[in-house]
């Protein structure tokens, strides 16, 4: 058995206890003070140099090896979601309206496990390892950029970064990774269709914004189905439609909110332009007006192919090659680890948590989401192995970074 896996398995009860403690006390973006304190105290007990309050509530631990060399970072997000926890487990959220429904409690526990494992092997490291615990991944504008501005990647300068995310659609204990762009670049929109209100008995004297909104929703579907390459993943979805006060009143305005997602920032921007044209044409056709606001969200995560190869080899040696899934299919969610990847080459990979036999099938962001803590030692061990392999590689190929830059 791999020595890192053996060490991580021995720590499994401790990692589970840490995860459940954090799970019971969820904290949303930029309020992760308790979680950050747990992380900082744990790292200090390992003898690491620790910076607190990085980019808000972020924590960075530094483990120095036997001699100077490269510096590699491993990153985990710490924040919870502003939603209810419907589980009935003993470790369900104890805070109303907040829940770890995206697995960040597990990410934090895995990275603490990796720090513990690697701290015992510091004498073998040809360089240094930074452990980056990031706040506010779920809450825009995210915690990655503030941490970068606060020097999380400096002193010493990070040359590569690894991070993982639990994934209930991947079999438990398997690893999935994609080279190149592996998540989408997203934008949120707020749209107001503006008409002329009046009595439903006299519709000819009104400009009905409800009809305008319905026409806009229908017309927008053609952007994806008829104006977009079906082999180029894209999403244009409406999540909120609000308007009206009574069944006999045609309102003046209807508000809509939604998201636009594509594999690259450039593709996302083209979709935004087409959406704006569609909205304007629909409003003008009905004799109304509109107001459209676009909020640029996270850019796509770009996985450096050479580092993907390193991760896949490490996972194959650790778990067996049959449990390593290399895919070209992107994850249609957004992730602000993309900002780290725009500064240094990196790999964002998924650890499978899907286990129908144990009932772990609920999707991310579900109030029933949960996972088997048996994956925690796997994540900790693979984090540690990737860090060691990155630092000990005698030659690293020229590492590429994404061409697209984030829009400010």
C-alpha positions as CSV (number, residue, x, y, z in Angstrom):
1,X,0.0,0.0,0.0
2,X,1.1,3.5,-0.8
3,X,2.7,5.0,2.4
4,X,0.7,8.2,2.1
5,X,-2.5,6.2,1.8
6,X,-1.5,4.1,4.7
7,X,-0.9,7.2,6.8
8,X,-4.1,8.9,5.7
9,X,-6.2,5.8,6.5
10,X,-4.8,5.7,10.0
11,X,-6.0,9.3,10.3
12,X,-9.5,8.6,9.0
13,X,-11.3,8.9,12.3
14,X,-9.6,12.2,13.0
15,X,-10.4,13.5,9.5
16,X,-14.0,12.5,9.8
17,X,-14.3,14.2,13.2
18,X,-12.9,17.5,11.7
19,X,-15.3,17.3,8.8
20,X,-18.3,16.7,11.0
21,X,-17.4,19.5,13.3
22,X,-17.2,21.9,10.4
23,X,-20.4,20.5,9.0
24,X,-22.3,21.2,12.2
25,X,-21.1,24.8,12.2
26,X,-21.3,26.0,8.6
27,X,-20.2,29.5,7.8
28,X,-20.9,31.3,4.5
29,X,-18.5,33.4,2.5
30,X,-16.2,35.8,4.3
31,X,-17.6,34.8,7.7
32,X,-15.6,31.6,8.1
33,X,-13.9,32.7,11.3
34,X,-14.5,29.5,13.3
35,X,-13.5,27.3,10.5
36,X,-10.4,29.4,9.8
37,X,-9.4,29.2,13.5
38,X,-9.8,25.4,13.4
39,X,-7.6,25.3,10.3
40,X,-4.9,27.6,11.6
41,X,-4.7,25.9,15.0
42,X,-4.3,22.5,13.3
43,X,-1.6,23.7,11.0
44,X,0.3,25.4,13.9
45,X,0.2,22.1,15.8
46,X,1.9,20.5,12.9
47,X,4.7,23.1,13.1
48,X,3.9,24.9,9.9
49,X,4.3,28.6,9.4
50,X,0.8,30.0,9.2
51,X,-0.7,33.3,7.9
52,X,-4.2,34.1,8.9
53,X,-6.7,36.7,7.6
54,X,-5.4,36.3,4.1
55,X,-7.9,37.9,1.7
56,X,-10.4,38.1,4.5
57,X,-10.8,34.9,6.4
58,X,-8.3,32.8,4.4
59,X,-5.5,30.8,5.9
60,X,-2.2,29.8,4.3
61,X,0.2,27.2,5.8
62,X,3.8,26.8,4.6
63,X,5.7,23.5,4.9
64,X,9.4,23.9,4.0
65,X,11.3,20.8,2.7
66,X,14.9,19.7,3.2
67,X,16.2,22.1,0.6
68,X,15.1,25.0,-1.5
69,X,13.4,24.2,-4.8
70,X,10.0,24.6,-6.3
71,X,6.9,25.6,-4.4
72,X,3.6,23.8,-5.0
73,X,0.3,24.8,-3.6
74,X,-2.8,22.7,-2.7
75,X,-6.0,24.6,-2.3
76,X,-9.3,23.9,-0.6
77,X,-12.4,26.1,-0.1
78,X,-14.0,26.4,3.3
79,X,-17.4,28.1,2.9
80,X,-20.9,26.8,3.2
81,X,-24.1,27.7,1.3
82,X,-27.0,29.9,2.4
83,X,-29.6,27.1,2.4
84,X,-31.3,24.6,4.7
85,X,-29.9,21.2,5.6
86,X,-32.6,18.6,5.4
87,X,-30.6,15.6,6.5
88,X,-31.4,13.9,9.8
89,X,-27.8,12.8,10.6
90,X,-26.3,13.7,14.0
91,X,-23.8,16.0,12.3
92,X,-26.4,18.0,10.3
93,X,-26.1,21.7,10.3
94,X,-26.8,23.4,13.6
95,X,-27.2,26.8,12.0
96,X,-30.6,27.7,10.4
97,X,-30.3,28.7,6.7
98,X,-26.7,27.5,6.3
99,X,-25.4,24.1,5.2
100,X,-22.3,22.4,3.7
101,X,-24.2,21.1,0.7
102,X,-21.2,21.4,-1.7
103,X,-18.6,19.3,0.2
104,X,-16.3,22.2,1.2
105,X,-16.2,20.7,4.7
106,X,-14.7,17.6,3.2
107,X,-12.3,19.6,1.0
108,X,-11.0,21.3,4.2
109,X,-10.6,18.0,6.1
110,X,-8.7,16.4,3.1
111,X,-6.3,19.3,2.9
112,X,-5.6,19.2,6.6
113,X,-5.0,15.5,6.3
114,X,-2.5,16.1,3.4
115,X,-0.7,18.7,5.6
116,X,-0.4,16.2,8.4
117,X,0.9,13.5,6.1
118,X,3.4,15.7,4.3
119,X,4.7,17.2,7.6
120,X,5.9,13.8,8.6
121,X,7.9,13.6,5.3
122,X,9.2,17.2,5.1
123,X,12.8,15.8,4.9
124,X,11.9,14.3,1.5
125,X,10.6,17.4,-0.1
126,X,12.7,19.2,-2.6
127,X,11.0,22.5,-2.1
128,X,8.0,23.8,-0.2
129,X,4.3,23.1,0.0
130,X,1.7,25.8,0.6
131,X,-1.7,24.8,1.9
132,X,-4.3,27.4,0.8
133,X,-7.6,27.4,2.6
134,X,-9.9,29.8,0.7
135,X,-13.0,31.5,1.9
136,X,-16.1,32.4,-0.2
137,X,-16.0,30.2,-3.2
138,X,-19.8,30.2,-3.4
139,X,-20.3,33.9,-2.9
140,X,-19.4,36.4,-5.7
141,X,-16.9,37.9,-6.3
142,X,-15.2,35.0,-4.5
143,X,-12.3,34.6,-2.2
144,X,-9.6,33.6,-4.6
145,X,-8.8,37.1,-5.9
146,X,-8.6,38.7,-2.5
147,X,-6.2,35.9,-1.4
148,X,-4.1,36.5,-4.5
149,X,-4.0,40.2,-3.9
150,X,-2.9,39.4,-0.3
151,X,0.1,37.4,-1.5
152,X,-1.1,33.9,-1.1
153,X,0.9,32.8,-4.1
154,X,4.1,34.7,-3.1
155,X,6.9,34.4,-0.6
156,X,7.8,31.9,-1.8
157,X,6.3,32.1,-5.3
158,X,4.0,29.2,-6.1
159,X,4.8,27.4,-9.4
160,X,1.9,25.0,-9.6
161,X,-1.4,24.4,-7.8
162,X,-3.7,21.4,-7.2
163,X,-7.3,21.4,-5.8
164,X,-10.2,18.9,-5.8
165,X,-13.9,18.9,-5.5
166,X,-16.3,16.1,-4.5
167,X,-18.6,14.9,-7.2
168,X,-21.7,12.7,-6.6
169,X,-21.9,11.7,-10.3
170,X,-18.5,10.0,-10.2
171,X,-18.3,6.6,-8.5
172,X,-17.0,6.7,-4.9
173,X,-13.3,6.5,-4.7
174,X,-12.6,7.2,-8.3
175,X,-10.9,10.3,-9.7
176,X,-12.0,12.3,-12.7
177,X,-10.0,15.0,-14.4
178,X,-10.1,16.8,-17.7
179,X,-7.3,18.7,-19.5
180,X,-7.7,22.2,-20.8
181,X,-10.9,24.1,-20.0
182,X,-12.8,21.9,-17.5
183,X,-15.5,24.3,-16.1
184,X,-17.5,27.0,-17.7
185,X,-17.2,30.8,-17.7
186,X,-20.4,32.3,-16.4
187,X,-22.3,35.5,-16.2
188,X,-25.5,36.3,-14.2
189,X,-28.1,38.6,-15.7
190,X,-30.9,40.7,-14.3
191,X,-33.5,41.6,-16.9
192,X,-36.5,43.9,-16.6
193,X,-39.1,43.9,-19.3
194,X,-40.9,47.3,-19.2
195,X,-44.4,47.7,-20.5
196,X,-47.5,49.8,-19.8
197,X,-49.8,48.6,-17.1
198,X,-53.6,48.6,-17.1
199,X,-56.8,46.6,-16.7
200,X,-56.9,43.1,-18.0
201,X,-60.3,44.0,-19.6
202,X,-58.6,46.6,-21.8
203,X,-55.4,44.9,-22.9
204,X,-55.3,47.0,-26.1
205,X,-54.5,50.0,-23.9
206,X,-51.5,48.3,-22.3
207,X,-48.1,46.9,-23.3
208,X,-48.1,43.6,-21.4
209,X,-44.6,42.9,-19.9
210,X,-45.7,39.3,-19.0
211,X,-46.3,38.5,-22.6
212,X,-43.0,40.2,-23.4
213,X,-41.2,38.1,-20.8
214,X,-42.7,34.9,-22.1
215,X,-41.7,35.8,-25.6
216,X,-38.2,36.6,-24.5
217,X,-37.8,33.3,-22.6
218,X,-39.0,31.4,-25.7
219,X,-36.8,33.4,-28.1
220,X,-33.7,33.0,-25.9
221,X,-33.9,29.2,-26.2
222,X,-33.1,29.5,-29.9
223,X,-29.7,31.0,-29.1
224,X,-28.6,27.7,-27.7
225,X,-30.6,25.3,-30.0
226,X,-30.2,27.1,-33.3
227,X,-27.4,29.7,-33.0
228,X,-24.8,27.7,-31.0
229,X,-22.6,24.8,-32.1
230,X,-24.1,21.7,-30.4
231,X,-20.6,20.4,-29.8
232,X,-19.7,23.6,-27.9
233,X,-21.2,23.4,-24.4
234,X,-23.3,26.4,-23.4
235,X,-26.2,27.2,-21.0
236,X,-28.7,30.0,-21.1
237,X,-31.2,29.5,-18.3
238,X,-33.8,31.6,-16.4
239,X,-34.0,31.1,-12.7
240,X,-36.3,33.8,-11.5
241,X,-39.5,35.4,-13.0
242,X,-41.3,37.9,-10.9
243,X,-44.1,40.3,-11.8
244,X,-47.7,41.3,-11.1
245,X,-49.8,41.8,-8.0
246,X,-53.3,40.6,-8.9
247,X,-55.1,38.6,-11.5
248,X,-57.0,41.6,-13.0
249,X,-54.0,43.9,-13.4
250,X,-51.5,43.9,-16.2
251,X,-48.3,45.1,-14.5
252,X,-45.9,47.6,-15.7
253,X,-42.8,45.5,-15.2
254,X,-41.6,41.9,-15.0
255,X,-38.2,41.0,-13.6
256,X,-36.2,38.0,-14.7
257,X,-32.9,36.6,-13.5
258,X,-30.7,33.9,-15.0
259,X,-27.3,32.7,-16.0
260,X,-25.2,32.4,-19.2
261,X,-22.4,29.8,-19.2
262,X,-19.9,28.7,-21.8
263,X,-16.6,26.9,-21.9
264,X,-14.5,30.0,-22.4
265,X,-14.9,33.7,-21.6
266,X,-14.8,34.6,-25.3
267,X,-17.7,32.2,-26.0
268,X,-19.6,33.5,-23.0
269,X,-19.3,37.1,-24.3
270,X,-20.6,36.1,-27.7
271,X,-23.7,34.5,-26.0
272,X,-24.2,37.7,-24.0
273,X,-24.2,39.8,-27.2
274,X,-26.8,37.5,-28.8
275,X,-28.9,37.5,-25.7
276,X,-28.9,41.3,-25.7
277,X,-30.0,41.4,-29.3
278,X,-32.8,39.0,-28.6
279,X,-34.0,41.0,-25.6
280,X,-33.9,44.2,-27.5
281,X,-35.7,42.8,-30.5
282,X,-38.4,41.3,-28.3
283,X,-39.1,44.5,-26.4
284,X,-39.2,46.6,-29.5
285,X,-41.5,44.1,-31.3
286,X,-44.1,44.5,-28.4
287,X,-43.7,48.2,-28.1
288,X,-42.0,48.0,-24.8
289,X,-38.6,48.6,-23.3
290,X,-36.1,46.7,-21.2
291,X,-33.2,47.1,-18.8
292,X,-30.5,44.4,-18.9
293,X,-27.6,44.1,-16.3
294,X,-24.8,41.6,-16.8
295,X,-22.7,40.5,-13.8
296,X,-19.5,38.7,-15.0
297,X,-18.9,35.7,-12.8
298,X,-16.0,33.2,-12.7
299,X,-14.0,32.5,-15.8
300,X,-13.4,28.9,-16.9
301,X,-10.9,26.8,-15.0
302,X,-8.0,25.8,-17.3
303,X,-6.2,22.6,-16.4
304,X,-2.5,22.4,-17.5
305,X,-2.2,19.2,-19.5
306,X,1.2,18.3,-18.2
307,X,0.0,18.6,-14.6
308,X,-3.1,16.6,-15.5
309,X,-0.7,13.8,-16.6
310,X,1.1,14.0,-13.3
311,X,-2.2,13.9,-11.3
312,X,-3.5,10.9,-13.4
313,X,-0.2,9.0,-12.8
314,X,-0.3,9.6,-9.1
315,X,-4.0,8.6,-8.9
316,X,-3.3,5.5,-10.9
317,X,-0.5,4.4,-8.7
318,X,-2.5,5.2,-5.6
319,X,-5.9,3.8,-6.5
320,X,-5.4,1.6,-9.6
321,X,-5.7,2.8,-13.2
322,X,-9.3,1.6,-13.5
323,X,-10.3,4.2,-11.0
324,X,-8.9,7.2,-13.0
325,X,-11.3,8.8,-15.4
326,X,-9.9,11.1,-18.0
327,X,-12.6,13.0,-19.7
328,X,-13.0,15.8,-22.3
329,X,-16.4,16.7,-20.9
330,X,-16.4,19.9,-18.9
331,X,-18.3,20.5,-15.6
332,X,-20.9,23.1,-16.3
333,X,-20.5,24.7,-12.9
334,X,-18.3,27.7,-12.1
335,X,-15.3,27.8,-9.8
336,X,-13.1,30.7,-8.7
337,X,-10.1,28.5,-8.5
338,X,-9.9,29.7,-12.1
339,X,-8.2,32.9,-10.8
340,X,-5.4,30.9,-9.2
341,X,-5.0,29.0,-12.5
342,X,-4.6,32.3,-14.3
343,X,-1.7,33.2,-12.1
344,X,0.1,29.8,-12.0
345,X,-0.5,26.5,-13.8
346,X,-2.9,24.1,-12.0
347,X,-5.1,21.1,-11.9
348,X,-8.7,21.1,-10.6
349,X,-9.9,17.5,-10.3
350,X,-12.9,15.6,-8.9
351,X,-13.0,12.9,-6.3
352,X,-16.1,10.6,-6.7
353,X,-18.6,10.4,-3.9
354,X,-21.5,8.6,-5.7
355,X,-22.6,5.5,-3.8
356,X,-26.2,4.4,-4.5
357,X,-25.8,1.4,-2.1
358,X,-25.4,3.9,0.8
359,X,-27.8,6.5,-0.6
360,X,-25.2,9.0,-1.5
361,X,-26.7,10.1,-4.8
362,X,-28.1,13.6,-4.1
363,X,-26.5,16.3,-6.3
364,X,-24.3,19.2,-5.1
365,X,-26.4,22.1,-3.6
366,X,-29.1,19.7,-2.6
367,X,-30.4,20.0,1.0
368,X,-29.8,16.3,1.3
369,X,-26.3,16.2,-0.1
370,X,-23.9,14.0,1.9
371,X,-21.0,11.7,1.2
372,X,-19.1,8.7,2.7
373,X,-16.2,9.9,4.7
374,X,-14.1,7.0,3.3
375,X,-13.1,9.4,0.6
376,X,-11.3,11.8,3.0
377,X,-8.2,9.7,3.3
378,X,-8.1,9.2,-0.5
379,X,-8.2,12.9,-1.1
380,X,-5.6,13.6,1.6
381,X,-3.2,10.9,0.2
382,X,-3.5,12.0,-3.4
383,X,-3.0,15.6,-2.5
384,X,0.2,14.6,-0.7
385,X,1.4,12.4,-3.6
386,X,0.8,15.1,-6.2
387,X,2.8,17.6,-4.1
388,X,5.7,15.3,-3.7
389,X,5.7,14.3,-7.4
390,X,5.6,17.9,-8.5
391,X,8.5,18.9,-6.3
392,X,10.6,15.9,-7.1
393,X,10.2,15.9,-10.9
394,X,13.6,16.5,-12.4
395,X,12.2,18.2,-15.5
396,X,8.9,19.9,-15.9
397,X,7.6,20.7,-19.4
398,X,6.8,24.3,-20.3
399,X,3.6,24.9,-18.6
400,X,0.8,26.7,-20.4
401,X,-1.8,29.0,-19.0
402,X,-5.2,30.1,-20.4
403,X,-5.2,32.7,-23.0
404,X,-8.5,34.3,-21.8
405,X,-8.2,36.7,-18.9
406,X,-10.9,37.4,-16.4
407,X,-13.1,40.5,-17.1
408,X,-13.0,42.9,-14.3
